[in-house]
């Protein structure tokens, strides 16, 4: 009879400490990762030429990443001018 009481008290204590520990775990503040915001740039290139590799390397050195290119057809149906779309991470705001 005495052993049964001791076992019940031990089990109750384990459950109680487990609940207290679990509650404390649930109340922890989750770590927030900083929100990344983006800025965008559209570079128009007229005529039938493409943006030069040198120009693209300069933009890349400034943090710009080419996202897509949009060819603009002229009236004759041949590819003419085009838009280059770039993005880069905006610096963090304190």
C-alpha positions as CSV (number, residue, x, y, z in Angstrom):
1,X,0.0,0.0,0.0
2,X,2.8,2.4,0.9
3,X,4.7,1.5,-2.3
4,X,1.6,2.3,-4.4
5,X,1.3,5.8,-2.8
6,X,4.9,6.5,-3.4
7,X,4.5,5.4,-7.1
8,X,1.4,7.6,-7.5
9,X,3.2,10.6,-6.0
10,X,6.2,10.0,-8.2
11,X,4.0,9.7,-11.3
12,X,2.1,12.9,-10.3
13,X,5.3,14.7,-9.8
14,X,6.7,13.7,-13.2
15,X,3.5,14.7,-14.9
16,X,3.4,18.1,-13.0
17,X,7.0,18.9,-13.8
18,X,6.4,17.8,-17.4
19,X,3.4,20.2,-17.7
20,X,5.4,23.1,-16.2
21,X,8.3,22.5,-18.5
22,X,6.0,22.2,-21.5
23,X,4.2,25.4,-20.6
24,X,7.5,27.3,-20.3
25,X,8.6,25.9,-23.7
26,X,5.4,27.1,-25.3
27,X,5.8,30.6,-23.9
28,X,9.2,31.2,-25.5
29,X,9.3,33.9,-28.1
30,X,10.1,32.5,-31.6
31,X,13.2,33.9,-33.2
32,X,12.2,36.2,-36.0
33,X,14.1,36.2,-39.2
34,X,14.5,39.6,-40.7
35,X,12.0,40.4,-43.5
36,X,13.8,40.9,-46.8
37,X,12.4,43.7,-48.9
38,X,13.3,44.2,-52.5
39,X,13.9,47.1,-54.9
40,X,13.5,46.8,-58.6
41,X,15.0,48.4,-61.7
42,X,13.9,48.3,-65.3
43,X,16.6,49.0,-67.8
44,X,15.3,49.8,-71.3
45,X,17.6,49.0,-74.2
46,X,16.5,50.5,-77.6
47,X,17.1,49.1,-81.0
48,X,18.2,45.6,-82.0
49,X,21.2,45.4,-79.6
50,X,21.3,43.7,-76.3
51,X,22.6,45.0,-73.0
52,X,26.4,44.5,-73.0
53,X,28.1,42.0,-70.7
54,X,30.1,44.9,-69.2
55,X,27.0,46.8,-68.3
56,X,25.4,43.7,-66.7
57,X,28.6,43.0,-64.7
58,X,28.5,46.6,-63.4
59,X,24.9,46.2,-62.3
60,X,25.8,42.8,-60.7
61,X,28.6,44.5,-58.7
62,X,26.0,46.9,-57.4
63,X,23.9,44.0,-56.2
64,X,21.4,43.9,-59.0
65,X,20.2,40.5,-60.2
66,X,18.6,40.0,-63.6
67,X,15.1,38.5,-63.1
68,X,13.8,38.5,-66.6
69,X,14.0,40.1,-70.1
70,X,11.0,41.3,-72.1
71,X,11.6,41.7,-75.9
72,X,9.6,44.4,-77.5
73,X,8.6,43.7,-81.1
74,X,8.6,46.6,-83.5
75,X,6.1,47.0,-86.3
76,X,8.1,44.9,-88.8
77,X,7.9,41.9,-86.5
78,X,11.6,41.6,-85.7
79,X,12.8,41.9,-82.2
80,X,13.9,45.4,-81.4
81,X,14.1,47.1,-78.1
82,X,13.8,45.3,-74.8
83,X,13.4,45.7,-71.1
84,X,15.7,44.1,-68.6
85,X,14.2,43.6,-65.1
86,X,16.5,43.6,-62.1
87,X,16.0,43.2,-58.4
88,X,18.2,43.5,-55.3
89,X,17.7,43.3,-51.6
90,X,17.0,46.6,-50.0
91,X,19.3,47.5,-47.1
92,X,17.9,46.7,-43.7
93,X,16.1,49.5,-41.9
94,X,17.1,49.7,-38.1
